[in-house]
Amino acid sequence: MEYTQEQEACLEQSPRYCVQRPVYNQELLQGQLHRRHRTPPTLGQKIAHSCRCSSKKAKSHLYSFLPILKWLPRYPVKEYLLGDIISGISTGVMQLPQGLAYALLAAVPPVFGLYSSFYPVFLYTFFGTSKHISIGTFAVVSMMVGGVAVREVPDEMISLDYNSTNITDVLEYYSARDTKRVQVAVALAFLSGLIQLCLGFLRFGFVAIYLTEPLVRGFTTAAAVHVFTSQLKYLFGIKTSRYSGPLSVVYSIAAVLSKITTTNIAALIVGLTCIVLLLIGKEINLRFKEKLPVPIPMEIIVVIIGTGVSAAMNLTESYKVDVVGSIPHGLRAPAIPEIQLIPAIFVDAVAIAIVGFSMAVSMAKIFALKHGYTIDGNQELIALGICNSVGSFFQTFSITCSMSRSLVQESTGGRTQIAGALSAVMVLLVIVAIGYLFEPLPQTVLAAIVMVNLKGMFKQFGDIMHFWRTSKIELAIWVVAFVASLFLGLDYGLLTAVTFAMITVIYRTQSPQYRILGQIPNTDIYCDVEEYEEVKEYPGIKIFQANTSLYFANSESYTSALKKKTGVDPGAILAARRKAQKRHAREIKAANEHRKKAVLKLVSSSSNDVEASVKHEIASDDLPVNGKFADSSAQDMSPDEHEHFVEPKTNIHSLILDFTPVNFVDSVGAKTLKSIIKGYKEVGVCVFIASCSGPVMNELTRLNFFDKTVTRELLFHSIHDAVLACQVKDGSAAQADSDL
């Protein structure tokens, strides 16, 4: 191997090791080691241990369930309080307009967005483990809630004569419709909260791992398109029905286009103006992020300006612009959710529970990694479950973490959950004191806020090029999640995306990479022979590696790849041998029949020609049969020629299976492995297994893999041990052949 000067210098400086030890197979290694004696606890002991209670254990469980008891007594007031106050005010100012806007997505009156921005946020302060995420309304979850509410309570369910001009009838229609939709949204929050609580208590926090990043990003991008299209009617001031389910995006766009001629110009002008102001504000915040002490709260500024302009110009009466309308003063009395709705919304509640948890825990992990603390995924499930289920008694809809507000809360100096509690207090002040001031707020302003907040999600279209360069499979997951969620709806789209992601996992295990390994000269390191020029194979030894476990789904492909990569197919070799033996037997039989006919001919000849006939018979023994001499084929052929003629040979004597990537083996995999060992043994190839982990060894033992023919002596601690053993065995066999 040739090295550059820099590489030689690195090699000289790098540490070296030299170890002399025996070549260990598994049998020999186990004989050198002494296992620790462990007595597994019985079921009764496990139950008794889990039920045993001590003051220390009770305190630990209490701190786990109420994390605030752990961090609040040690809260450094002088260091953290100012940052939390600034962060809480900034987040609260942002929370207020988003709560109003996302209520439109949830198909409920805006005031319920304020309720959902107060109760859950306040509860999370006590039960949450993340110090930086902002809990409350979120576009994707609100859109999913709105889809269910519209599906269960469509516009057609409440009867109204569309030609009616009676204002009282119209108001009663909207009131009855909104009341029923609020009941659906509240029941959905209650059920999704119960599901999250159950998953948390059952320690099912790992379910979020099945929502991979490409899946979540594709799903949220499709949700952004759903949200955007749902806000077009508010931006244009058009009266259309709201659609849910498959192809709802298509129906929504078609409905807007069909009534585009009825656009309210005043509403459109107000909405576009707000969009421009919001985009300018976000660009300023982004460019001067380091210089600004806190981000400019453009959303609340736009809300205040929009409310003032609407009230001053009387946009409702003069230009028929739709406004927020009545905002009840104070908080509502708690009420029990409509339990009878649960069967109709159960599947939707499961989807919302998982999506909401996935959003929250992903953002929480990002901030925890950045600031050097840990979060508890199961406790996050419990916290979200309490926020949703308890909040539902106070007329809230499903909530989760908001990405935009979380970034604001963290960037403005928030250190603990105190910032979230302060933002909830700000929303409470609006509800109980000044909520009525926002009644003239145009709905087109809220639509503008929603649309501009989708900017970050629309940037996720750039993932297509990123995944195209990095992973085609992840690109496929992104595209399937996006297309399915866009056209099938968010609920069925999520189910389709998760199913497809599972299929890709099966595909990867069934289509792994197979390699033949060789040695880097003068080392015990083995690499792919097709990838590196310096890597060399040992004569007569093949080292096979598959980067997957061995189980029922890929055992057949494993065997096929092994035959293809090694160039040795025991079945084909044995079939060729049998065919050659049969052909040889037929030729011998033909020769014997020819000799028999010659003898009969001699018997029937005259007695005067006996001597000549005998000579002819003797001479006939040397006649060629089918191009070969019959007798010499059977008796005088050399051993090498006979073996080549009858038994096709392989050019390898040892096969090593590298089990380093193997995590588990099932019963089908164990049977496949045993058949490989026996099949190659029949053609003179010894099969060894290298780098088999302890858990896999235990699985093979439980599956009765080892017997008299397949022993632990075939298993080696490393590839190099197996290679040395093969060389020693081949040398011994060669010496035995030479002695013979």
C-alpha positions in Angstrom: 0.0 0.0 0.0 1.3 3.4 -1.0 0.9 6.4 1.3 1.4 10.1 1.0 3.7 11.9 3.3 0.8 13.2 5.4 -0.7 9.8 5.7 2.7 8.3 6.7 3.1 11.0 9.4 -0.4 10.2 10.7 0.4 6.5 10.7 3.5 7.1 12.7 1.7 9.2 15.3 -1.3 6.9 15.6 -1.4 4.4 18.5 -0.5 0.8 17.7 -1.5 -2.4 19.3 -0.2 -6.0 19.1 -2.0 -8.8 20.7 -1.0 -12.5 20.8 -3.8 -14.9 21.7 -5.3 -18.2 20.6 -7.8 -18.3 17.7 -11.1 -18.3 19.6 -14.2 -20.1 18.4 -17.3 -19.8 20.5 -16.8 -23.1 22.2 -13.3 -22.3 23.3 -14.1 -18.7 24.3 -17.1 -19.8 26.4 -14.8 -22.3 28.1 -12.4 -19.5 29.1 -15.2 -17.3 30.5 -17.3 -17.6 33.7 -20.9 -16.5 33.4 -22.5 -14.4 36.1 -25.2 -16.3 37.9 -28.4 -14.3 37.7 -31.7 -15.5 39.0 -34.5 -13.8 37.1 -37.3 -12.5 39.3 -40.6 -14.3 39.2 -43.8 -12.7 38.2 -44.9 -12.4 41.8 -41.6 -10.7 42.7 -42.0 -8.2 39.9 -45.5 -7.3 40.9 -44.5 -7.0 44.6 -41.5 -4.8 43.6 -43.7 -2.5 41.5 -46.3 -2.3 44.2 -43.8 -1.7 47.0 -43.8 2.0 48.1 -41.2 4.0 50.0 -40.9 7.7 50.7 -38.1 7.9 48.2 -40.1 6.1 45.5 -43.2 8.1 46.2 -41.2 11.4 46.0 -39.7 10.3 42.7 -43.1 9.4 41.2 -44.5 12.7 42.4 -41.6 14.7 40.9 -42.0 12.8 37.6 -45.7 13.5 37.5 -45.4 17.2 38.5 -42.0 18.4 37.2 -42.7 21.9 38.6 -42.1 20.7 42.1 -38.6 19.9 41.1 -37.5 23.0 39.2 -39.6 25.8 40.8 -38.0 25.7 44.3 -34.6 26.0 42.7 -35.7 28.8 40.3 -32.9 31.4 40.0 -35.0 34.6 40.2 -32.2 37.1 39.5 -30.9 35.2 36.4 -34.1 33.9 34.8 -37.0 36.1 35.8 -36.3 39.1 33.4 -35.8 36.8 30.4 -39.0 34.9 31.2 -41.0 38.1 31.6 -39.9 39.4 28.2 -40.4 36.1 26.6 -43.8 35.6 28.1 -45.0 39.0 27.0 -43.6 38.5 23.4 -45.2 35.0 23.2 -48.5 36.2 24.6 -48.7 39.0 22.1 -48.2 36.5 19.4 -50.6 33.9 21.0 -53.5 36.2 21.0 -54.0 36.8 17.3 -53.0 33.2 16.5 -55.6 31.9 18.9 -58.3 34.0 17.2 -57.1 33.0 13.7 -56.7 29.2 14.3 -60.2 29.1 15.7 -61.4 29.7 12.2 -59.4 26.7 11.1 -61.1 24.6 13.8 -64.5 25.8 12.5 -65.4 27.3 15.8 -66.0 30.9 16.9 -62.8 32.9 17.6 -63.3 33.1 21.3 -62.7 29.4 21.7 -59.3 29.9 20.2 -58.6 32.2 23.2 -59.8 29.6 25.6 -57.5 27.1 23.9 -54.6 29.6 24.3 -55.2 29.9 28.1 -56.2 26.7 29.9 -53.8 24.2 28.2 -50.8 26.6 28.3 -51.3 27.2 32.0 -51.7 23.4 32.7 -48.5 22.6 30.8 -46.5 24.8 33.2 -47.2 22.2 35.9 -46.9 19.0 34.0 -44.5 19.6 31.0 -40.8 18.8 31.0 -39.8 21.2 28.1 -38.6 24.6 29.2 -39.0 26.3 25.8 -41.9 25.0 23.7 -45.1 27.1 23.5 -48.2 25.0 23.9 -51.5 26.2 22.4 -53.3 26.4 19.1 -51.4 25.1 16.0 -52.4 25.3 12.3 -52.1 21.6 11.4 -54.0 20.3 14.4 -56.6 23.0 14.2 -57.2 22.1 10.5 -57.6 18.4 11.5 -60.2 19.5 14.2 -62.0 21.7 11.7 -62.2 18.9 9.2 -63.9 16.6 11.7 -66.2 19.3 12.9 -67.3 20.1 9.3 -67.7 16.4 8.5 -69.9 15.8 11.5 -71.9 19.1 11.3 -72.0 20.1 7.6 -73.7 23.3 6.6 -76.6 21.2 5.1 -77.4 19.7 8.5 -78.9 22.9 9.8 -81.8 23.8 7.6 -82.0 27.4 6.3 -83.7 28.9 3.3 -80.8 30.5 1.5 -83.2 33.0 -0.1 -84.2 34.1 3.4 -83.4 37.7 4.1 -84.5 37.6 7.7 -81.4 38.5 9.7 -82.7 36.7 12.8 -83.0 33.4 10.9 -79.5 33.7 9.6 -78.1 34.4 13.0 -79.9 31.5 14.5 -78.6 29.3 11.7 -75.0 30.2 12.4 -75.5 30.0 16.2 -77.0 26.5 16.0 -74.3 25.3 13.5 -71.4 26.7 15.6 -72.8 25.3 18.8 -72.8 21.8 17.4 -69.3 22.2 15.9 -68.0 23.4 19.2 -69.4 20.2 20.8 -67.6 18.1 18.3 -64.3 20.0 18.7 -64.6 19.7 22.5 -65.4 16.0 22.4 -62.4 15.5 20.1 -60.1 17.3 22.5 -61.4 15.2 25.4 -60.9 11.9 23.6 -57.5 12.8 22.1 -56.4 13.8 25.6 -57.5 10.5 27.1 -55.6 8.6 24.4 -52.5 10.6 25.1 -52.9 10.0 28.8 -53.3 6.3 28.3 -50.3 6.1 26.0 -48.2 8.1 28.6 -49.2 5.9 31.5 -48.5 2.8 29.5 -45.0 4.2 28.5 -45.9 4.4 24.9 -43.8 7.5 24.2 -41.9 5.6 21.5 -44.9 5.7 19.1 -43.5 9.1 17.8 -40.6 7.3 16.2 -42.9 5.9 13.6 -43.6 9.4 12.4 -40.2 9.9 10.6 -39.0 13.3 9.7 -39.7 13.0 6.0 -43.2 11.8 6.8 -43.9 14.6 9.2 -42.5 17.2 6.9 -44.5 15.9 3.9 -47.7 15.7 6.1 -47.3 19.2 7.4 -46.6 20.6 4.0 -49.9 19.1 2.7 -51.6 20.4 5.8 -50.2 23.9 4.9 -51.9 23.6 1.5 -55.2 22.6 3.2 -54.9 25.6 5.6 -54.1 28.0 2.8 -57.0 26.9 0.6 -59.4 27.0 3.5 -58.5 30.7 4.2 -59.0 31.9 0.6 -62.7 32.5 1.1 -62.0 34.7 4.1 -59.4 36.6 2.2 -61.7 37.2 -0.8 -64.8 37.7 1.4 -66.7 34.9 -0.4 -69.5 32.8 1.0 -68.8 29.1 0.4 -69.3 25.9 2.2 -66.3 24.3 4.0 -65.3 20.8 2.8 -63.6 17.9 4.5 -62.5 14.5 3.6 -61.0 13.2 0.3 -60.4 15.9 -2.4 -61.5 18.6 -0.1 -58.7 20.9 -1.4 -60.0 20.5 -4.9 -63.6 21.2 -3.9 -62.5 24.2 -1.9 -60.6 25.8 -4.8 -63.4 25.0 -7.2 -65.9 26.6 -4.9 -63.8 29.8 -4.5 -63.2 30.0 -8.3 -66.9 29.5 -9.0 -67.8 32.5 -6.8 -64.7 34.7 -7.6 -67.0 37.3 -9.2 -68.6 37.9 -5.8 -65.3 39.0 -4.2 -65.6 41.6 -1.6 -63.0 44.2 -2.7 -62.8 45.9 0.6 -62.0 42.6 2.4 -59.5 41.7 -0.3 -57.7 45.0 0.1 -57.6 44.8 3.8 -56.3 41.2 3.7 -53.6 41.9 1.1 -52.4 44.9 3.0 -52.1 42.9 6.2 -50.2 40.1 4.3 -47.7 42.7 3.0 -47.2 44.2 6.5 -46.7 40.8 8.1 -44.2 39.7 5.4 -42.2 43.0 5.9 -42.3 42.6 9.6 -41.0 39.0 9.4 -38.3 40.0 7.0 -37.1 42.8 9.4 -37.1 40.4 12.3 -35.1 37.9 10.4 -32.5 40.3 9.0 -32.0 42.3 12.2 -32.4 39.4 14.6 -29.1 40.1 16.4 -29.8 43.8 16.8 -33.4 43.7 17.9 -33.9 43.0 21.7 -37.2 41.4 20.9 -39.0 40.6 17.6 -41.4 43.2 16.3 -44.9 41.9 17.2 -46.3 42.5 13.8 -49.3 40.2 14.3 -50.7 42.1 17.2 -49.9 45.4 15.5 -51.9 44.2 12.4 -54.7 43.1 14.7 -54.9 46.5 16.4 -54.7 48.4 13.1 -57.3 46.2 11.5 -59.6 46.5 14.4 -59.2 50.3 14.5 -59.8 50.7 10.8 -62.8 48.4 10.8 -64.4 50.2 13.7 -63.6 53.7 12.3 -64.8 53.0 8.8 -67.7 50.7 9.9 -66.6 48.0 7.4 -69.3 45.6 8.4 -72.2 48.0 7.6 -70.6 50.0 4.8 -68.7 47.2 2.8 -70.2 44.0 4.2 -66.9 42.8 5.5 -67.2 39.8 7.9 -65.8 40.4 11.3 -65.1 38.3 14.4 -68.3 39.3 16.0 -69.4 38.7 19.6 -66.7 37.8 22.1 -68.3 36.8 25.4 -67.1 38.5 28.5 -65.2 36.3 31.0 -64.7 32.6 31.2 -67.3 29.9 30.6 -68.5 27.6 33.3 -67.0 24.0 33.0 -69.2 21.5 31.1 -69.0 17.8 30.4 -68.1 17.0 26.8 -70.7 15.2 24.6 -69.7 11.6 25.2 -72.1 10.2 22.6 -69.9 11.7 19.9 -66.9 9.5 20.7 -67.7 6.5 18.4 -67.9 8.8 15.4 -64.6 10.6 16.1 -62.4 7.9 17.7 -60.1 7.3 14.7 -59.7 11.1 14.2 -58.9 11.5 17.9 -56.1 8.8 17.6 -54.6 10.7 14.6 -54.8 14.1 16.3 -53.3 12.6 19.5 -50.3 11.1 17.7 -49.7 14.1 15.4 -50.0 16.5 18.3 -47.5 14.5 20.4 -45.1 14.1 17.6 -45.0 17.9 16.9 -44.5 18.7 20.6 -41.8 16.1 21.3 -39.8 16.9 18.2 -39.6 20.6 19.1 -38.9 19.8 22.7 -36.0 17.5 21.7 -34.5 20.2 19.5 -34.5 22.8 22.4 -33.4 20.2 25.0 -30.4 19.3 22.9 -29.5 22.9 22.2 -29.7 23.9 25.9 -28.4 20.8 27.5 -31.3 19.2 29.4 -33.4 16.2 28.9 -37.1 15.7 28.4 -39.3 12.7 29.2 -41.3 11.6 26.2 -43.8 9.7 28.3 -44.4 12.6 30.7 -44.9 14.9 27.6 -47.7 12.5 26.6 -49.2 12.8 30.0 -48.9 16.6 30.0 -50.5 17.0 26.6 -53.2 14.5 27.6 -54.0 16.6 30.7 -54.0 19.8 28.7 -56.4 18.4 26.2 -58.7 16.4 28.4 -59.0 18.8 31.3 -59.1 21.8 28.9 -62.1 20.2 27.1 -64.2 20.7 30.2 -63.6 24.5 29.7 -64.5 24.4 25.9 -61.1 24.2 24.4 -60.2 22.3 21.2 -57.1 20.1 20.6 -53.7 21.8 21.0 -50.1 21.1 20.6 -46.8 22.9 20.3 -46.6 25.9 17.9 -43.3 26.0 16.1 -43.3 29.8 15.4 -44.3 30.7 19.0 -41.7 28.3 20.4 -39.0 29.9 18.4 -40.1 33.3 19.6 -40.2 32.1 23.2 -36.7 30.7 23.1 -35.1 33.5 21.1 -36.5 36.3 23.4 -34.8 34.8 26.5 -37.2 32.3 27.9 -35.6 29.9 30.3 -38.4 28.0 31.9 -42.1 27.3 31.8 -42.7 30.6 33.6 -42.6 32.3 30.2 -45.5 30.1 29.0 -47.5 30.8 32.1 -47.1 34.6 31.6 -48.3 34.3 28.0 -51.4 32.5 29.3 -52.0 35.3 31.8 -51.9 37.8 29.0 -54.6 35.9 27.1 -56.6 35.7 30.3 -56.5 39.4 30.6 -57.9 39.8 27.1 -60.7 37.2 27.8 -61.9 38.8 31.1 -61.2 42.5 30.4 -60.7 43.7 26.8 -62.0 40.9 24.6 -64.9 43.0 23.4 -62.5 45.4 21.8 -61.6 42.8 19.1 -65.2 42.3 18.0 -64.8 44.6 14.9 -61.7 42.7 13.8 -62.2 41.6 10.1 -61.9 37.9 9.5 -59.7 38.6 6.5 -57.1 40.0 8.9 -57.1 36.6 10.7 -56.8 34.8 7.4 -53.8 37.0 6.5 -52.1 36.0 9.8 -52.7 32.3 9.1 -51.4 32.5 5.5 -48.2 34.3 6.5 -47.5 31.9 9.3 -47.5 29.1 6.7 -44.4 30.5 5.0 -42.1 28.3 7.0 -44.1 25.2 6.1 -44.2 26.1 2.4 -40.4 26.3 2.5 -40.5 22.5 3.1 -41.0 22.0 -0.6 -37.2 22.4 -0.7 -37.0 19.0 0.9 -37.7 17.4 -2.5 -34.3 18.4 -3.8 -32.6 17.6 -0.5 -34.0 14.1 -0.3 -33.4 13.6 -4.0 -29.7 14.0 -3.4 -29.5 12.1 -0.1 -32.1 9.3 0.0 -34.6 8.3 -2.7 -36.6 6.2 -0.2 -37.0 9.2 2.2 -38.1 11.2 -0.9 -40.7 8.6 -1.6 -42.0 8.8 2.0 -42.2 12.6 1.7 -44.0 12.5 -1.6 -46.5 9.8 -0.5 -47.2 11.7 2.8 -47.7 14.9 0.9 -49.9 13.5 -2.0 -52.0 11.2 0.2 -52.6 13.9 2.8 -53.4 16.5 0.1 -56.0 14.4 -1.8 -57.2 11.9 0.8 -57.5 14.3 3.7 -55.2 14.6 6.7 -56.6 11.6 8.6 -56.5 9.0 5.8 -53.3 10.7 4.4 -51.5 10.2 7.7 -52.6 6.5 7.9 -51.4 6.0 4.3 -48.1 7.7 5.0 -47.4 5.6 8.1 -48.3 2.4 6.3 -46.0 3.3 3.4 -43.2 4.1 5.8 -43.6 0.7 7.4 -43.5 -0.9 3.9 -40.2 0.9 3.2 -38.7 -0.7 6.4 -39.8 -4.1 5.1 -38.4 -3.3 1.7 -35.0 -2.3 3.2 -34.8 -5.5 5.2 -35.7 -7.6 2.2 -33.4 -5.7 -0.1 -30.2 -5.2 1.9 -26.7 -4.7 0.5 -24.7 -7.9 0.2 -20.9 -7.8 0.2 -17.9 -10.1 -0.2 -15.2 -9.0 2.3 -11.4 -9.1 2.0 -8.5 -8.3 4.2 -6.6 -5.0 4.2 -3.0 -6.5 4.0 -1.2 -7.0 7.4 -4.3 -6.0 9.4 -7.3 -7.8 10.9 -9.6 -5.3 9.2 -12.0 -6.6 6.5 -13.8 -4.4 3.9 -15.7 -4.7 0.7 -13.5 -6.1 -2.1 -15.5 -4.2 -4.8 -15.0 -0.9 -3.1 -11.3 -0.8 -2.3 -8.4 -1.7 -4.5 -6.1 -2.7 -1.7 -8.5 -5.2 -0.2 -7.6 -8.8 -1.1 -9.4 -12.1 -0.7 -7.7 -15.2 0.8 -7.5 -18.0 -1.8 -10.2 -20.6 -1.2 -12.0 -18.4 1.5 -15.1 -16.3 0.9 -16.4 -13.9 3.5 -20.0 -12.9 3.1 -21.8 -10.0 4.8 -25.5 -8.8 4.6 -26.4 -5.6 6.5 -29.6 -7.0 7.8 -31.0 -9.5 10.3 -32.0 -13.0 9.2 -35.7 -13.7 9.5 -38.7 -15.1 7.6 -39.0 -12.1 5.2 -35.5 -12.1 3.8 -34.2 -15.7 4.4 -34.8 -16.7 0.8 -33.1 -13.5 -0.6 -30.2 -14.1 1.8 -29.7 -17.6 0.4 -29.9 -16.4 -3.2 -27.5 -13.6 -2.7 -25.0 -15.9 -0.9 -25.0 -18.3 -3.9 -24.7 -15.4 -6.4 -21.9 -13.6 -4.5 -19.8 -16.7 -3.7 -20.4 -18.3 -7.1 -21.1 -21.6 -5.4 -24.6 -23.1 -5.6 -24.7 -26.4 -3.7 -27.9 -27.5 -5.3 -26.6 -26.9 -8.8 -23.4 -28.7 -8.1 -25.1 -31.7 -6.6 -27.5 -31.8 -9.5 -24.6 -31.7 -12.0 -22.9 -34.5 -10.1 -26.0 -36.7 -10.2 -26.4 -36.0 -13.9 -22.8 -36.9 -14.6 -23.1 -40.1 -12.6 -26.2 -41.1 -14.5 -24.5 -40.3 -17.8 -21.5 -42.4 -16.8 -23.7 -45.2 -15.7 -25.5 -45.2 -19.1 -22.2 -45.3 -21.0 -21.0 -48.3 -18.9 -24.3 -50.0 -19.5 -24.1 -49.4 -23.2 -20.5 -50.8 -23.2 -21.6 -54.0 -21.4 -24.5 -54.5 -23.8 -22.1 -54.1 -26.7 -19.8 -56.7 -25.2 -22.7 -59.1 -24.6 -23.8 -58.8 -28.3 -20.2 -59.6 -29.3 -20.1 -62.7 -27.1 -23.5 -63.9 -28.6 -22.1 -63.5 -32.0 -19.1 -65.6 -31.2 -21.3 -68.4 -29.8 -23.3 -68.5 -33.1 -20.2 -68.7 -35.3 -18.8 -71.9 -36.7 -16.4 -74.1 -34.7 -13.7 -73.7 -37.3 -13.4 -70.0 -36.6 -13.3 -70.3 -32.8 -9.7 -69.0 -32.5 -10.3 -66.1 -34.8 -13.6 -65.3 -33.0 -11.9 -65.3 -29.7 -9.3 -62.9 -31.0 -12.0 -60.8 -32.4 -13.8 -60.8 -29.0 -10.6 -59.8 -27.2 -10.0 -57.0 -29.7 -13.6 -55.9 -29.4 -13.0 -55.0 -25.7 -10.9 -52.0 -26.9 -13.4 -50.7 -29.3 -14.5 -47.1 -28.6 -18.1 -46.6 -27.3 -19.6 -43.1 -27.8 -16.1 -41.7 -28.4 -14.7 -43.3 -25.2 -13.2 -46.7 -24.3 -15.7 -48.4 -22.2 -13.5 -50.6 -20.0 -10.8 -47.9 -19.5 -13.5 -45.4 -18.6 -14.6 -47.6 -15.8 -11.3 -49.0 -14.6 -8.2 -47.3 -16.0 -9.3 -43.6 -15.6 -7.0 -41.6 -13.3 -8.6 -40.4 -10.0 -8.4 -36.7 -11.0 -10.0 -37.3 -14.4 -12.7 -39.5 -12.8 -13.5 -36.7 -10.2 -13.6 -34.1 -12.9 -15.9 -36.3 -15.0 -18.2 -37.4 -12.3 -18.1 -34.7 -9.5 -18.0 -31.0 -10.4 -15.7 -29.2 -7.9 -15.8 -25.8 -6.2 -12.8 -23.4 -6.1 -13.4 -22.5 -2.4 -13.1 -24.7 0.7 -14.4 -22.3 3.4 -17.2 -19.8 3.7 -17.5 -17.3 6.5 -20.8 -15.5 7.3 -20.2 -12.2 9.0 -23.0 -11.7 11.5 -21.9 -8.3 12.7 -25.0 -6.5 11.3 -27.4 -9.2 12.5 -29.6 -8.1 15.3 -31.9 -11.1 15.6 -32.7 -14.4 14.0 -36.1 -16.1 14.0 -37.0 -19.8 13.6 -37.2 -19.5 9.8 -33.8 -17.8 9.7 -32.3 -20.4 12.0 -33.6 -23.2 9.7 -32.2 -21.4 6.7 -28.8 -21.0 8.3 -28.7 -24.7 9.2 -29.6 -25.7 5.7 -26.9 -23.4 4.3 -24.3 -25.1 6.5 -25.4 -28.6 5.6 -25.8 -27.8 1.9 -22.3 -26.4 1.5 -20.9 -29.2 3.6 -22.2 -31.7 1.0 -20.1 -30.0 -1.7 -16.9 -29.8 0.4 -17.3 -26.2 1.7 -17.1 -25.6 5.4 -19.3 -22.8 6.7 -18.3 -20.7 9.7 -20.1 -17.8 11.5 -18.2 -14.8 12.7 -19.0 -11.9 15.1 -22.2 -13.3 16.3 -23.6 -11.2 19.2 -24.6 -12.6 22.5 -28.4 -12.0 22.1 -28.3 -13.7 18.7 -26.4 -16.6 20.2 -29.1 -16.9 22.9 -31.8 -16.9 20.2 -30.0 -19.6 18.3 -29.7 -21.7 21.4 -33.5 -21.3 22.2 -34.3 -22.3 18.6 -32.3 -25.6 19.0 -29.9 -24.5 16.3 -27.0 -26.4 17.7 -26.8 -30.2 17.4 -24.2 -32.9 16.6 -23.6 -31.6 13.1 -23.8 -27.9 13.8 -21.8 -27.1 16.9 -20.5 -23.9 18.6 -17.1 -24.7 17.1 -18.4 -23.2 13.8 -18.9 -19.8 15.5 -15.9 -17.4 16.0 -15.5 -14.2 17.9 -14.3 -12.2 14.9 -13.7 -12.5 11.2 -10.0 -12.8 11.6 -10.3 -15.7 14.1 -12.5 -17.5 11.5 -10.0 -16.8 8.7 -7.0 -18.1 10.7 -9.0 -21.2 11.6 -9.9 -21.8 7.9 -6.2 -21.5 6.9 -5.1 -23.9 9.6 -7.8 -26.4 8.6 -6.9 -26.1 4.9 -3.2 -26.5 5.7 -4.0 -29.7 7.7 -6.2 -31.1 4.9 -3.5 -30.4 2.3 -0.9 -32.1 4.5 -3.2 -35.1 4.9 -3.7 -35.3 1.2 0.1 -35.2 0.6 0.6 -38.0 3.1 -1.9 -40.1 1.3 
